[in-house]
């Protein structure tokens, strides 16, 4: 066990798992509490379309993924804020439109490019040192901003209008949150892929939600669960030659159902006077 | 059509027994996309005053509070809060206005403790970047003591009864150390005994902390004994003055129509108790 931990690619994969699992689980708390789950799904597919366009044009994938992801998150956020149409409808449109764009860009490529599919399904075991540095840099930005503005984001998640009324510039923080969600998704594309990143955003936070009645403890539990299932998923996939993204997500799903079964919130509450 | 003139037994300006005016509506009108919400409101509320806002469903009561919070700019006229136009209200101004919104259901599973909910009230005062200090934690403790909920500090908010949650939200507003406290239907959805407890608490806070209070209620009988002045709204300001001056059969019939009855004891009965 210890021997294979000395392998360079596995060390990089484990570090990527810690970073991705941690940052997805941290931002996922606000995604779950603020009800932004499907914005995450739409943004992930948009980021993948950006990657596909980058490969088509021969450009760097990350800036394209960031531009597409941010654009979609902001447009969906604006539509939600203005209430022009139901959120599920606007996300459904952006989700399918960006996926259609991705398929179109892939179709326009002259040759088959396996690397593009790596961003769709994730390929954490092939993370390079440069990609790891980029992941670490983006993760530091996201975690740093979340830590810096934790109280504002918690208030926003609980009651955005009250936050605005209490002197918190809640609208700006809402768009900052969308920006951080988009950046987190881009960080995770290489690790778990555009399809499964959605699960890593939701499942650790939803699991932590089952286990505590405190915002701060929910954040701590979510990050711990996100890091643990990501690392365990990488090790399992290495040991049993399984695809890594699905191993991480299915492990997280298993932990979620255990948490639901053991949740103290399911226990009958004593009546309060 | 000529608009009815408000039945003012007092002028629009604030009572001079109190401090200087903190809230000044000057011929202010507010609109929602679907139509006018408030029209031509002229009203001053002084520092330390307790004003009750009454009116039928959809009369603009909640809109008035949202306007004072700076969440709705006037389409015509002006609204000044702390000598600042409401559309220019900055975060530090808002931090001085405590707000208890209409009771909304707290998801019983939402992971938030009583302490965390009340500490949120300090967010505006603490400012961006900064973390709550010992002084903020002491303020939270005092706010919980003020509403008699100090023993519930670590309880999940969603597990409390409706009346207890309302007390916690009042504590959150108090934790802001507000100069103005806006209360929107604070007794809705809680039992009669708790209603009186909550109103006694509000009255005590007004007297002890000298808070300027604007309380919206559809229940005229609950609010009338507490407020120093009543503002009767139906999109326009129909009447302004003491309860005795505002709650006359003529004025009430004009605003509420035939659905209102006044008993010999001065009790007001409105046939439609629903509100929005």
Interface residues (C-beta under 8 A of the other chain):
Chain A: X33 X148 X149 X151 X152 X154 X155 X158 X161 X162 X163 X164 X165 X166 X167 X168 X169 X208 X209 X212 X213 X214 X215 X216 X217 X218 X265 X269 X272 X273
Chain B: X69 X71 X91 X92 X93 X94 X95 X97 X99 X101 X109 X110 X111 X112 X113 X116 X117 X119 X120 X121 X123 X124 X125 X126 X128 X129 X131 X132 X154 X155 X156 X158 X159 X160 X161 X164 X176
